[in-house]
Amino acid sequence: MDGPGPLGDFLQARRALLRPEDVGLRDVGPRRRVAGLRREELAQLAGVSVSYYTRLEQGLSRGASAEVLDAIARALRLDDHEREHLVRLADAARRTPRARRPRPEKLADETRDLLRAVDGVPALVLGRRTDVLAWNALGHTLLAGHLDFHSPDDPARRPNMTRMLFLDPHCRELYTDWRRKARAVVGNLRITVGKRPQDPLLAELIGELTMRSPEFVALWGDHRVAPCDAASYELHHPLVGTVTVTQQTLSIVRSPDQVLIVCTTPVGSPSEEALALLRQTSSGAHDVGAGTVKPGPGAHRGQVVARITRPPLG
């Protein structure tokens, strides 16, 4: 194994965030050369040998029992999401990598019906790597009106919401508090990597962002793991000005790697009025494509194919 790997990187990053006084230890001995706890201090807290913990962090040991992982999680003061991430990384370290390139994601007919049923609000469907698989007219106009409406139809040129957030000036300027949004997206991307550590396309996305965005490097490097709990964002839209939306996420039952994102506004608010104006702008401006959705007859008579979950995009 070359280097510590994702598990070792995560352990090192979380260890660096803790100070001796945070965990009830006295800071004695030689002056610290790095931030955070020493390996021997973490091993002491977890009740494992220093040599064992060192091998685990350096990627030299693939076997870690559930009891050991739980002890390390307690020592690192991990929350529930971080514990789950630790377990997934440890499980992935035990398995032999499979270098199989995944097939392009497809949109099921039921999902397209669901997207059509919510044509009154901005909505889009994202794949496992935050590729845009489809959007309705209002979702396109609100979040990416500068792009070709039909771009999700072609897997080779599908917009990727994470890439756009860091590399597309339009999307960077769209969010008033861009850093908060970026932090939420990266925290959720960490969860995705833990679930799919051998996904080559996901690795390519992270590699591209690492090469092209110093902000991504800084956020990625702290190894924070969290779903996007904060779902309300203020947008500065070039057509209608300030709009505050709540991004809500529905997981799609028949396609568990895909999610439906809808953007809502409070009833009677200025933001609702702004969306109404934007709806007039987008109405009739788009043609129907395979991965893009316009309302049609019977659009609101669909099966229940999704459930509400935490929003992965913030």
Secondary structure as GFF3:
##gff-version 3
##sequence-region A 1 314
A	DSSP	alpha_helix	5	16	.	.	.	ID=ss1
A	DSSP	three_ten_helix	20	23	.	.	.	ID=ss2
A	DSSP	alpha_helix	39	46	.	.	.	ID=ss3
A	DSSP	alpha_helix	50	57	.	.	.	ID=ss4
A	DSSP	alpha_helix	66	75	.	.	.	ID=ss5
A	DSSP	alpha_helix	80	94	.	.	.	ID=ss6
A	DSSP	alpha_helix	109	117	.	.	.	ID=ss7
A	DSSP	beta_strand	123	126	.	.	.	ID=ss8
A	DSSP	beta_strand	132	136	.	.	.	ID=ss9
A	DSSP	alpha_helix	137	144	.	.	.	ID=ss10
A	DSSP	three_ten_helix	151	153	.	.	.	ID=ss11
A	DSSP	three_ten_helix	155	157	.	.	.	ID=ss12
A	DSSP	alpha_helix	161	167	.	.	.	ID=ss13
A	DSSP	alpha_helix	169	174	.	.	.	ID=ss14
A	DSSP	alpha_helix	178	195	.	.	.	ID=ss15
A	DSSP	alpha_helix	200	212	.	.	.	ID=ss16
A	DSSP	alpha_helix	214	221	.	.	.	ID=ss17
A	DSSP	beta_strand	232	237	.	.	.	ID=ss18
A	DSSP	beta_strand	241	252	.	.	.	ID=ss19
A	DSSP	beta_strand	259	264	.	.	.	ID=ss20
A	DSSP	alpha_helix	270	282	.	.	.	ID=ss21
A	DSSP	beta_strand	292	293	.	.	.	ID=ss22
A	DSSP	beta_strand	306	309	.	.	.	ID=ss23
###
